[in-house]
């Protein structure tokens, strides 16, 4: 089996080894294993867009003294790129989590594969994700409901403990937002790619006895 740390590889379960009644669940497991690879790669793409936009904003600063309006237009344009990439990154981390949840649920429907998986290692992968991204679902909800949070008079007074408003804003490499009186943040960086890759590799290693 190739190394679980290879960024271009994901394990494949031989569906032919399971009983007919487990075929669908085994096929779904293969889909989820691939999706962990895909979402990790998606976040890598989000980071590339974010970094490109940052470079363009720095380039625009050459207009600051001679043509401030051009600087303003360029920086606003590429800041939208940054925010779009960061919002998608937040959703991607959440989708990565949901894929892990679905994978565990499908395992329960496929006893043949379940018996061959290192469940302790798989559980460790889940714990590692929770340690790295403890607020992933709340951040996703803040991104997905930004309009309600920003304009709903019912929640307007409890956006943030300090009374400030942080709706999908960029601070360096941090994406900051607020929901349910919680200040939330995640980092769009290579470090986050590495963390997702580490969790993914641990999941893949847990299937080493059955997958190819």
PyMOL commands that set and color helices and strands:
alter all, ss='L'
color gray80, all
select helices_A, chain A and resi 15-17+20-63+68-108+111-114+119-132+136-144+146-151+156-158+190-206
alter helices_A, ss='H'
color red, helices_A
select strands_A, chain A and resi 169-171+174-179+182-187
alter strands_A, ss='S'
color yellow, strands_A
deselect
rebuild
show_as cartoon
